[in-house]
């Protein structure tokens, strides 16, 4: 036998790469998570990037655009834009292409955004807003966008983050948030019990799962913004909603899978029990023709 033969084809460079992965990430039930002090409850692997991409496409189509704030003309002329919690960067990249005179910056604590293949007017920074705030001077951006961070912050942290967003926003600039309603429309008894377990899961991680019900109040409390406007979309979640409803059902299944690694430990069940719980859940939302609500909140800085 050749003692020098590398059966696993592992080079010194790949070992260094694995060492870097161990520093930044942790593996739980074959899913990759952040290895930070953050309580963020969802993975950051390739499967999760796919889920985020599908979310972007579905919500853009549901609302008919990438944002609700009245900034289209300003974007066309050229302004500075920040996307907080940008994930894989799809929102930044798409808008950078649509508005080449504007500058777009995405930040996320996980470097899953592109570093090379991007428009010249788009950039990304690895940053956790809870670790010392946003790394920008006050009054830097004309528009700040943030989407679907219900799995990231406690209610106390939401207040800090919104104040920090207001700090880096220019006077009369717009802040916009999108979040998911915590409950289904027309949900049955099993779905309600499942959502109660989700609340327990997020509360155990110190997170504010029902932020969509509280966000306007927090924005008003900061006294940083004028009138907070809200735009809603009620979205079908099954075959009864046609092709869009079927895609939304796929997205929700991906979301239940994304939560599984951590949630199984919190609600103290087996993998088989978890899968059965969600199979019953998806059968019931089809039977009851359930829908889910997404809300956009936007306002000008005073």
C-alpha positions as CSV (number, residue, x, y, z in Angstrom):
1,X,0.0,0.0,0.0
2,X,1.3,3.5,-0.9
3,X,1.5,5.3,2.4
4,X,1.6,8.6,0.6
5,X,-1.6,8.1,-1.2
6,X,-4.3,10.7,-0.3
7,X,-7.4,8.7,-0.1
8,X,-9.6,11.7,0.7
9,X,-7.9,14.1,-1.7
10,X,-7.5,16.7,1.1
11,X,-4.9,19.4,0.4
12,X,-3.4,21.7,3.0
13,X,-5.5,24.5,1.4
14,X,-8.7,22.6,1.9
15,X,-7.8,21.9,5.5
16,X,-7.3,25.6,6.0
17,X,-10.7,26.1,4.3
18,X,-12.3,23.6,6.8
19,X,-10.7,25.5,9.6
20,X,-12.3,28.7,8.4
21,X,-15.6,26.9,8.2
22,X,-15.3,25.7,11.8
23,X,-14.6,29.2,12.9
24,X,-17.6,30.8,11.2
25,X,-20.2,28.0,11.1
26,X,-21.6,25.1,13.1
27,X,-23.3,22.0,11.7
28,X,-26.5,20.8,13.3
29,X,-28.4,17.8,11.8
30,X,-26.5,18.2,8.5
31,X,-27.5,21.9,8.2
32,X,-25.0,24.8,8.5
33,X,-25.7,27.6,11.0
34,X,-23.9,30.8,12.0
35,X,-21.2,30.2,14.7
36,X,-21.7,33.6,16.4
37,X,-23.3,35.0,19.5
38,X,-26.4,35.9,17.4
39,X,-29.7,34.1,18.2
40,X,-30.6,33.9,14.5
41,X,-32.5,30.7,14.3
42,X,-32.2,29.7,10.6
43,X,-29.4,28.0,8.6
44,X,-27.1,29.8,6.1
45,X,-26.2,26.9,3.7
46,X,-26.9,26.4,0.0
47,X,-30.4,25.0,0.7
48,X,-31.2,28.1,2.7
49,X,-29.9,30.3,-0.1
50,X,-32.4,28.6,-2.4
51,X,-35.2,29.2,0.1
52,X,-34.2,32.9,0.2
53,X,-34.2,33.1,-3.6
54,X,-37.6,31.6,-3.9
55,X,-38.9,34.0,-1.2
56,X,-37.6,37.0,-3.1
57,X,-39.3,35.9,-6.3
58,X,-42.6,35.1,-4.7
59,X,-42.8,38.4,-2.7
60,X,-41.7,40.5,-5.6
61,X,-44.5,39.1,-7.6
62,X,-47.1,39.3,-4.8
63,X,-46.4,43.0,-4.3
64,X,-45.6,43.7,-8.0
65,X,-42.2,45.3,-7.2
66,X,-39.2,45.2,-4.9
67,X,-40.3,48.0,-2.6
68,X,-43.3,50.1,-1.7
69,X,-41.6,53.4,-0.7
70,X,-42.0,56.2,-3.3
71,X,-38.4,56.3,-4.3
72,X,-38.5,55.1,-7.9
73,X,-37.7,58.5,-9.4
74,X,-34.9,59.2,-6.9
75,X,-33.4,55.7,-7.6
76,X,-33.4,56.5,-11.3
77,X,-31.6,59.8,-10.7
78,X,-29.1,58.3,-8.3
79,X,-29.2,57.8,-4.5
80,X,-27.5,55.7,-1.8
81,X,-29.3,52.5,-0.6
82,X,-28.7,50.1,2.3
83,X,-30.2,46.6,2.6
84,X,-29.9,45.3,6.2
85,X,-29.8,41.5,6.4
86,X,-29.3,41.1,2.7
87,X,-28.7,37.3,2.8
88,X,-27.6,36.1,-0.6
89,X,-27.9,39.6,-2.0
90,X,-30.7,39.1,-4.6
91,X,-32.6,42.3,-3.7
92,X,-29.3,44.4,-3.9
93,X,-28.2,42.8,-7.2
94,X,-31.6,43.1,-8.9
95,X,-32.1,46.8,-7.9
96,X,-28.5,47.7,-8.8
97,X,-29.1,46.4,-12.3
98,X,-32.5,48.3,-12.5
99,X,-31.1,51.6,-11.2
100,X,-27.5,51.9,-12.5
101,X,-27.1,55.5,-11.2
102,X,-27.8,54.5,-7.6
103,X,-25.4,52.8,-5.2
104,X,-26.5,49.7,-3.3
105,X,-24.9,48.3,-0.2
106,X,-25.9,45.0,1.5
107,X,-24.9,43.9,4.9
108,X,-25.3,40.5,6.6
109,X,-23.5,38.7,9.4
110,X,-23.1,35.7,7.1
111,X,-20.9,36.1,4.0
112,X,-23.2,34.2,1.6
113,X,-23.5,37.1,-0.7
114,X,-21.5,37.4,-4.0
115,X,-18.0,38.9,-3.8
116,X,-17.0,39.0,-7.5
117,X,-19.9,38.6,-9.9
118,X,-21.9,41.8,-9.2
119,X,-22.7,45.2,-10.8
120,X,-20.2,48.0,-10.1
121,X,-22.8,49.9,-8.2
122,X,-23.4,47.1,-5.7
123,X,-21.3,46.1,-2.7
124,X,-21.5,43.8,0.3
125,X,-20.1,44.0,3.9
126,X,-20.0,41.2,6.5
127,X,-21.6,42.9,9.5
128,X,-23.8,42.0,12.5
129,X,-25.9,45.1,13.3
130,X,-26.1,43.9,17.0
131,X,-22.3,44.1,17.3
132,X,-21.7,47.8,17.6
133,X,-24.4,49.0,15.2
134,X,-24.2,49.8,11.5
135,X,-20.6,50.7,10.2
136,X,-21.7,54.0,8.6
137,X,-21.8,57.7,9.6
138,X,-25.1,59.3,10.4
139,X,-27.2,60.6,7.5
140,X,-25.5,58.3,4.9
141,X,-28.4,56.7,3.0
142,X,-31.4,57.9,1.2
143,X,-33.3,54.6,1.4
144,X,-32.8,51.7,3.9
145,X,-34.5,48.4,3.3
146,X,-34.9,45.3,5.5
147,X,-36.9,42.1,4.9
148,X,-37.9,39.1,6.9
149,X,-35.7,39.2,10.0
150,X,-38.3,37.7,12.4
151,X,-35.8,35.0,13.1
152,X,-33.0,37.5,14.0
153,X,-34.0,39.9,16.8
154,X,-35.7,40.1,20.2
155,X,-38.3,42.9,20.6
156,X,-35.6,44.9,22.5
157,X,-33.2,44.4,19.7
158,X,-35.8,45.5,17.1
159,X,-36.0,48.9,18.8
160,X,-32.2,49.2,18.7
161,X,-32.0,48.2,15.1
162,X,-34.7,50.6,14.0
163,X,-33.1,53.4,15.8
164,X,-29.7,52.6,14.2
165,X,-31.4,52.5,10.8
166,X,-32.9,55.9,11.5
167,X,-29.4,57.2,12.5
168,X,-27.8,56.2,9.1
169,X,-30.8,57.5,7.1
170,X,-30.8,61.0,5.8
171,X,-33.6,63.4,6.8
172,X,-36.6,62.8,4.6
173,X,-35.1,59.4,3.5
174,X,-37.3,56.3,3.6
175,X,-37.0,53.2,5.8
176,X,-38.9,50.1,4.7
177,X,-39.4,46.8,6.4
178,X,-41.2,43.6,5.3
179,X,-42.4,40.9,7.7
180,X,-44.6,37.9,7.8
181,X,-47.8,37.8,9.9
182,X,-47.4,35.2,12.7
183,X,-50.7,33.4,12.0
184,X,-52.5,31.9,9.0
185,X,-55.8,33.2,7.7
186,X,-58.4,30.4,7.9
187,X,-56.2,28.1,9.9
188,X,-57.5,24.9,11.3
189,X,-56.9,23.4,14.8
190,X,-53.8,21.5,13.9
191,X,-52.2,24.6,12.2
192,X,-53.0,26.7,15.3
193,X,-51.2,24.2,17.6
194,X,-48.3,24.1,15.2
195,X,-48.0,27.9,15.3
196,X,-48.1,27.7,19.1
197,X,-45.0,25.5,19.0
198,X,-43.3,28.0,16.6
199,X,-44.0,30.7,19.2
200,X,-42.4,28.5,21.9
201,X,-39.4,27.8,19.6
202,X,-38.8,31.5,18.9
203,X,-39.4,32.6,22.4
204,X,-36.9,30.0,23.6
205,X,-34.3,31.7,21.3
206,X,-35.3,35.2,22.6
207,X,-36.8,36.1,19.2
208,X,-39.9,38.1,18.3
209,X,-41.9,35.9,15.9
210,X,-44.9,38.2,15.9
211,X,-42.9,41.3,14.9
212,X,-45.4,42.1,12.1
213,X,-48.0,42.9,14.8
214,X,-45.6,45.2,16.7
215,X,-43.4,46.8,14.0
216,X,-45.5,50.0,13.5
217,X,-45.7,50.6,17.2
218,X,-41.9,50.3,17.6
219,X,-41.4,52.7,14.6
220,X,-43.8,55.2,16.2
221,X,-42.1,54.8,19.6
222,X,-38.7,55.8,18.2
223,X,-40.2,59.2,17.2
224,X,-37.8,59.1,14.2
225,X,-40.4,58.8,11.5
226,X,-43.4,60.4,10.1
227,X,-46.6,58.5,9.2
228,X,-45.9,54.8,8.9
229,X,-47.8,53.4,5.9
230,X,-48.6,49.7,5.6
231,X,-49.2,47.6,2.5
232,X,-50.5,44.0,2.9
233,X,-50.7,41.0,0.7
234,X,-52.7,37.9,1.6
235,X,-51.1,34.9,-0.2
236,X,-52.6,31.5,-0.9
237,X,-50.5,28.6,0.5
238,X,-51.6,25.6,-1.5
239,X,-52.9,24.1,-4.8
240,X,-56.2,26.0,-4.4
241,X,-54.2,29.2,-5.1
242,X,-53.0,27.9,-8.5
243,X,-49.3,27.9,-9.5
244,X,-48.5,30.7,-7.1
245,X,-50.1,28.9,-4.2
246,X,-48.2,25.7,-5.0
247,X,-44.9,27.6,-5.1
248,X,-45.8,29.3,-1.8
249,X,-46.5,25.8,-0.4
250,X,-43.0,24.7,-1.5
251,X,-41.5,27.8,0.2
252,X,-43.3,27.0,3.4
253,X,-42.1,23.4,3.3
254,X,-38.6,24.7,2.8
255,X,-39.1,27.0,5.8
256,X,-40.3,24.1,8.0
257,X,-37.3,22.2,7.0
258,X,-35.0,25.2,7.7
259,X,-36.4,25.3,11.3
260,X,-36.3,21.6,11.9
261,X,-32.7,21.2,13.3
262,X,-33.3,23.8,16.1
263,X,-37.0,23.3,16.6
264,X,-36.8,19.6,17.3
265,X,-34.6,20.3,20.3
266,X,-36.9,23.1,21.6
267,X,-40.2,21.3,21.4
268,X,-38.6,17.9,22.4
269,X,-39.8,15.7,19.6
270,X,-38.2,13.1,17.3
271,X,-37.5,13.8,13.6
272,X,-40.4,11.5,12.7
273,X,-42.8,13.3,15.0
274,X,-41.7,16.6,13.5
275,X,-42.2,15.5,9.9
276,X,-45.7,14.0,10.8
277,X,-46.6,17.3,12.5
278,X,-45.9,19.3,9.3
279,X,-47.4,16.8,7.0
280,X,-50.7,17.1,8.9
281,X,-50.1,20.9,8.9
282,X,-49.8,21.1,5.1
283,X,-52.8,18.8,4.6
284,X,-54.9,21.0,6.8
285,X,-53.9,24.3,5.2
286,X,-55.0,22.8,1.9
287,X,-58.3,21.7,3.3
288,X,-59.0,25.0,5.0
289,X,-57.6,27.1,2.0
290,X,-55.3,28.9,4.4
291,X,-53.4,32.1,3.5
292,X,-50.4,33.9,4.9
293,X,-50.1,37.7,5.3
294,X,-47.0,39.7,4.4
295,X,-46.7,43.3,5.4
296,X,-44.5,46.2,4.2
297,X,-44.0,49.1,6.6
298,X,-42.5,52.3,5.2
299,X,-42.0,55.9,6.5
300,X,-39.9,59.0,6.0
301,X,-37.3,60.0,8.6
302,X,-38.2,63.3,10.3
